[in-house]
Amino acid sequence: MLQGKANTWCSTVVLMFFILITAFITVSGNSLNTDREILLNLKSFLENQNRVNRGRYSGWNRWTSNPCEWHGIMCSPDMERVTGINLSDSKISGEMFNNFSALTQLHHLDFSRNTLKGLIPDDLNRCHNLFYLNLSHNILGGELKLTGLTRLEKLDLSTNRFHGEVKFSFPAICNRLVVANLSMNNFIGRIDTFFDGCLNLMYLDLSSNKFTGNIWTGFSRLVEFSVSENRVSGLIPASSFSDNCNLIGLDLSVNMFHGEVPREISNCKKLVMLNLWGNKFSGPIPSELGSISTLEGLLLGNNEFSRVIPESLLNLNNLAVLDLSYNNFGGRLQEIFGRFRQLKSLVLQGNSYIDGLSSSGIHKLTNISRLDLSYNNFSGHLPAEFSEMVGLKFLILAYNQFTGPIPPQYGDLSQLQALDLSFNRLIWSIPPSVGNLRSLLWLMLANNSLTGEIPGELGNCSSLLWLNLANNQLSGRFPPELANIGRNPTLTFESNRRSNAMIASPSDCLVTKRLLTMDYSPFGFIYTILTRKICKNVWDQLLQGYGFFQVCVKGSPVRKYRVSGYLQLSGNQLTGEVPSDIGKMQHFSVLHLSYNQFNGELPVEIGNLPLVVLNISWNKFSGQIPREIGNLNCLQNLDLSHNNFSGIFPTNLNCLNELSKFNISFNPQIAGQIPNIGQLATFEEESYLGNPLLHSRLFKLQDPTVPPLNTGKQALPGEEESEDGFWWKALLMEYGCGMAFGMVMLCICVVKVQPKWIVNNVEGWHQLKAVRPWKKNGSRGGGRII
């Protein structure tokens, strides 16, 4: 019995020992030391995937072993546990770490603005204490399955490649969710039921996806809701706008909604921005909108609204942005627009308005900073009264039918940053007063009938980075002063950084594309990747002087992100030599001088520019091609064709490794050998045509104006004939064989059978020939005489 009690006592002691050991292991497993080991595993994982160009995480454990002092690490107030990791914009690529759940007190995880790829690992679903997750601006993909993150309060997965429906995560993670940003992905399916259970949700952004179906009617309880740039359709129910509407921002733009806009929208008394642009809304603009006194942005463009503008909108004292573009208003400009004195931006492009502007009163909008009347049919002279709009920064009047001269009074618009008068019928010369515009960034005068010389006063436009004078009738020389444009845009950029950003309109994207893109320009990528958010980001970066692509910098092997401009003078009648001062244009990456009559030698100073595009084709340049062009390491497009260059072909152009377009054709005095290997060997014969003194082992250069002679030489054994030569030879052989076979069969038939109809026809033909010639109305079949 004593033995049994002893055994029981021993078993109890052993059990207690194991419990204590387990507790010790558990406690020690949830400590700062174990968190530290997991972070070091994360560091090794990241360094293995990123061998070069590592972020600041590579310094972990280098100067201190305390993870709470490491870059991007957050700890609890008692400094006992790791609670957050922020490695945003840390140059991290590769897949996600697969053991975040081991950090059992992890609340905050931010890996945004990297290049993470692949799927979100299932391990992340076991981070049950996570309330902040930001994986935006990566290239993560797959279906979204985050059902384990039930304590999440903020979720940002924008700008990735997620696809599938959101039902796999919503409403499962809705319990505490306040902010959800799923924009700029590839999500599909409906949205009208999955967010009903998200009772704490205040901010929901579903823009730039592929959602379909009807609108979610519970959006009015949110503070901000965006479903722009999707495929959502149907009517907007009046019941969507409840009496207790909390909306500050509502963005339904670029979808397929139709019908009238419910008047009940006026229940949203706190609304600041309403964007309905790019749908099929019709009927009248609700006059009830005039009761929303907080409204600052009203974007109704690209719909089918009636042209009557409610007088009640004049009561919106805070209204700063009004966009009514592309509504097919037609007729003369409504007089009411001249009374919106509170506006800072008015966009009426694409409405087919006619006649002039002088009687519209629109020049009385003295507070306005942006006026866009492009893509209409306005005619007559440009109103000189626009010079009274002293706060004007952007004046966009392109694609109309304005005539007459450019008013010299526009030189008084001291704050003007963009003047776009392109694609009109303007005549006479460019007024020298334009040189007074020190803040001017864009001057777009292309496709008019302007004459005279380019005024040297333009060189005073120290901020001017984008100048397009193409396709006019300008004459005279390239003024040396012109090389001074854009020499110091810093003051303009700094002013824009200090000013408050204006509400962006989708119409602004159209302006951005027109002002930035041109043939062969580095801005050309905008056409393929442009969404409204990207557009706004690009536009804001440029206005503030932040570059978004790398350019070469003189004297440095390292490329830097810098704002870079263009000079477009093609399609005029400019003459003379290009001055050596052109080497001063260090802020320009695109130079278009084609289709003019420039002559003389191309200045060697052109090799000092950070050029991406150089097009001087169809001129009369002579002399040797400057070897300094071979130093333009960022050059992607080089067109020297149709000139009078001479001398030895500069083979150092072969060092331009990024060259994707090259043309030196029709410079018949250029001599030398085209390299057999390297970048120049990648271009076809068309890049070298019309240069009889050039030689290549890769192809035989011929004069394209002289067709090749047919020598009658037969192909030798082993020689291949081209497909173009083979098909017609085969056809002739087949035709010839058929004719021979037919003639043989005909002879046999005649000799052996002697059919009566043949004998009669032959005899008749001999008789006809003997008597008289055929008449035009004679019978061809019977051979009878008429």
Salt bridges, closest charged atoms under 4 A:
ASP35 OD2 - ARG81 NE 2.91
GLU37 OE2 - ARG36 NH1 3.00
ASP123 OD1 - ARG126 NH2 3.66
GLU143 OE1 - LYS145 NZ 3.96
ASP192 OD2 - ARG190 NH2 2.78
ASP205 OD2 - LYS533 NZ 2.51
ASP251 OD2 - ARG532 NH2 2.42
GLU288 OE2 - ARG263 NE 3.83
GLU311 OE1 - ARG339 NH2 2.75
GLU335 OE1 - ARG339 NH1 3.53
ASP355 OD2 - ARG332 NE 3.49
ASP420 OD2 - ARG514 NE 2.98
ASP508 OD2 - ARG370 NH1 2.95
ASP540 OD2 - LYS536 NZ 2.71
ASP581 OD2 - LYS584 NZ 3.29
GLU658 OE2 - ARG559 NH2 2.47
GLU721 OE1 - LYS729 NZ 3.25
